[in-house]
């Protein structure tokens, strides 16, 4: 069992990711791709990506170092899912490539201890070899393009649906209800979050850092939520979202996208939970100036209300905006 210990300070610092974490999705999707059993909803995705990455293909060769460094089962390096990826794919990969040599060496040694001897190129990553690190960055970007580009809307919509569910749990029952309802194998008693079916017996003390909750599209629902292996790193709890809800929500949004345009429909959906211009832009994946222009149109149409809070303007969907999102007259 894993026990995550919370102080009052930790509870106050616990937060929910505001956008899908690209490197958790990259790492976990590669596990799903190489696992025989998976959600039937992903069958089409697996077939398409497996074809693109077929052995001997140019694309497979390009992503090879990442696949080798990221085993489908058991331990995989914490370095592949850095905290900086919360700011986007490029920020996350750049942070990996700039890791100090002692950290790289430690990560690859852990991988070797868990799975046996590592491939020579993986060992060179552990040595901080510039060429190997550059190859790893290229491999991760290429994999992201091959595996995630054509399901990005589905991933985003499922993430947003889960975030709305968690926000409602927080509003109705506080942080305790939010933590207690994350997964059937998770329970929270007010100070300790327990995760059953965990390999070994482990206690993780957050020590005032709080916990970042990361909803993941490619996290296998039947398997327990996961954390980072290194207790000294900024801690996360990665848990699965409901892919079916995301698929249904994405289908329901198509008529609205046809009316408003995909970007404005996405901004309207993102504004249900509220946020500043910059926050909403990040959730939707556009620039802040572009978001500001689209939000002006939505505000003038009565779908969004904007309120200034000190030096920040915060936007929230109106009753009319919510009604349009849910298909009500």
N, C-alpha and C positions, 0 to 999 in steps of 0.2 A: 504494500500500500504506500502511496505517496501522500504525505501530509504537508500542506502549505500553510504556514503559520502567519496570521495577520495581526498586527497591532492596530490601534485606532488610526495611527498615521498611515498605515498601509491601506486601510479601507478608504481613507480620504484620497489617497493617491491612485487607487485602482480606476482604470479607464478602459473604454471600449475603442478599438481601432476604428478610425473614421473612413478608411478606404481599404480595399483588399490588399494584403501584403504580397507584392509580386514575387518575392523570393521564397516565401513559404509555399505559395501556389506552384512555383517552378519546381521546388524540391519534392513536394508531396504528389504533384501530378506525375512526375517521373516514376515514383513508386507505384502509383495506380497503373501506369502504362505497362509496367513489367510484372504485374500481378495477374494471375489467370482469372481469379474471381473478382468481379467488381459490379457496381451498380449497372443494371441493364440500360439505364438512361445514358450511360457513357459509352455504350458499344460503338456508336457511330463515330464518336470522337476518337476512341482508341484505334479504330480501323484506319481513319484518315491519318493520324499521327504516326502509326506504325508503318504505313506505306511511305510517308515522307522520310522516316528514319530507318528504312530497311537496311539491313547489313550490306556494307559495300557502297552505299550511296554517298554522294558528296556531303549531303546534310548530316548523315550519321557520323561520318568522319569528323565533321566540324564540331559536333556536340560530344564527341567521344570522351574527352577528358572530364567533362562535367558528369556524365553518366557513370564513369569509372569511380569518381570521387564520392558518388552519392548512392550507396547500396540501397537496393529496394527493400531490404529487411534489416531490422536491428539498428545499431547506432549509425548515424550519419553526422558529419561534422557540424558543430554549432556555427562555424564561420560562414556556412552557406546561407544562413538566415539572420543576418545582422539587424540590429535595431534600426540602423539608418535606412533600411529598405522601406520603412514607413513613410519616407519622403519620396519614394519612387524607385523604379528599377535601376536607373543610372546611379542614383545616390547609393543604393545598396551594393551594387557591383563595385563601384569606386571604393567603397569602404573595405571590401574584401581585398582588393588589389593593393591597398595601402596598409594592410595589417603588418605589424612588426614581425621579424623573423622568429623570435621566441614563441609568439602565439601561433604562427603557422606550423612551426615544428611540433608544438604541443598537440595541435589538432590532428596532424597526420600520424603522430605516435599513437594517439587514442584510437584512430581508425585502424591502424595496424594491429593494436592489441585486441580490438574487437573482432576483426575479420581475417587476421593473418597478414602475410606479406603484401605490401601495396605495389602497384605497377611503378616502373621507373619514373614515368612522367609525373605521377602523383607524388612520389618522393621528392621530385624537383620542386613541386609546389611547396612542400614542407621546408625546403631549403631556401625559399624566397627567390628562386630563379626568375628573373624578369620575363624571360620568354615563356616559361610555363604559366606564370600568372596572367600574362597577356592572352595566352591561349585559353585559359580558364574563363576570363571575361568574355572573350569572343564566343566560346562554347555556350555560356549561360544566356547571352543575348540571342544566339541562334536558336537555342532550345525554346526560349520564351516565344520567339516569333513563330516557330513551327508548331508549338503545342497549344499556345494560349491566345493567339491573336483572333482566331475565328470563334472563340467561345467567350471573349471578354465581356460582351453584353450579358450573357447568361450568368457568368461569374459575378458581375457587378450587381445584377438585379437580385440574385439569390443573397448576396451579402447585404444589400439594402433592406431586403425583406427581413432577414435575421436581425439586423440592427434595430429596426422598428419594433420587433418582438421584444428584444432585450430592453429597449428604452421603456416600453410599456411595463415590463416587469419591474424595472427600477422605480418608475413613477408610482406603481400600485403597492409595491412591497419593500422598496429600498434596496440597498446593496445586497443584503442577505438573500432576498428573493431572486435577485439577478444571478448571484453565484450559485445558489442551490438548484436553479433550473437549467444549468448549462448543458447537462448530459446525464443520462440515466446512471452512469458510473461515478457521478460526482455528488457529494453532499457537503453542506456547509452548516456548522453548528454555532456560528457567531464569531469564532476566532480561528477555527481551523477548517480548511477545505480539504476533504479527503477524496482521493481518487483510487477506486478499487481496481483489481485486476492489474496491478502495477508490478513490474518485475522487481522483486526485492522489497525491502522496507526502507523508506527514505523520508527524512524530514527536511523541508526547505523553509528557511526563515527569510522573509522579505526585508527585514531590518529597515523599514521606513521607505523602501523603494516603491512599494505598491506593485500591482500586477497589471500588465497590459493584456486584455482579452482580445484574441485574434480569431474571428470567425473565418473558417477556411472552406472553400468549395471542394477542394480535393482531399480534405481529411476524411478518411474512411469512417462512416458513422458508427459501425459496430465496434470499433476499437477506441479505447480510452483517449481522452484529450492528452496532449503532450506538452512538455516544457523543454527548455534548454537543458543540456546535460551539465553545463558549468554553472554552479550556484552563484558565482560572483558576477555573472553577466546580468544586464537589465532583464528582468524575468517576464515571460509571457506564458499564457495558457492558450493553446491552439485547439479549437474544438470545431466540429463539423456543422455546416449549415444544411438546411433542407433544400436539396437540389430541385425537388418537385415543386416547391413553392416558388422558387426562382423561375422555373420554366413556365409555370402558370402566370406569374406576374409579368414576365417578359412578353408572353403572348397577349395578355390583356392590355399591355402598354402600346402595342403596335398601332391601334386606331388613333390613340392620342398623339403618337409620334407623327403619324401622317397629317394630323391637324396642325400641330404646333411646330413640327420639326423635331428630330431625335434629340438634339442638344437641349432645346427648351423643355422638352418632356422630361429629360434626365434631370435638369436643374429643378424643375417643379417637384419631382419625386424626392430629390435630395433635400429640398427645403422643408419637407414634412417634419424632419427632426430639428430644423433650424440651423443657422450657421452664418458666419460672416461671408463676404464675397470670396475671400481667399479660400476659406474652408470648403465652400460649395464648389469652387473651381477645381480644387484638388480632388474632391470626390468624383466629379464628372470627368476630369482629365483634360481640362482646357485652361487657357490663361485667365488670370484675374480680370484683365480688361475686357476679354470676350464675355466672360460670365457677367460682368457688370452691364454690358449692353443687352444681353438676353434677359437679365433680371429686370431691367427697366421696362422692357416690353411686357413681361409677365406681371409686373406691378401695375402698369397702366391698364392691363386687361382685368385687373382685380383678382388675379390668381395668387399673388404673393404680396405680403405686407413687409415693409422695410422700416426698421427702427434704429436710430442712432444710439449707440452705447459708448460714451466717451469718444474715442477716435475711430471706432469701428461701427460699420453698419451691418446689422443682423437681419436676415431674411427668413420669413416663415410662411408656409403655404396658408392661404385663407380657407375659410369653409368652402368657398366655391372651388378653389384649387384642389382641395381634398376630394370633393365630390366628383370632379372630373377624373382624378386619378383612379377612383373606385368605380367609375362608370355609373354614378347616380345622377339623375337630372337635377 
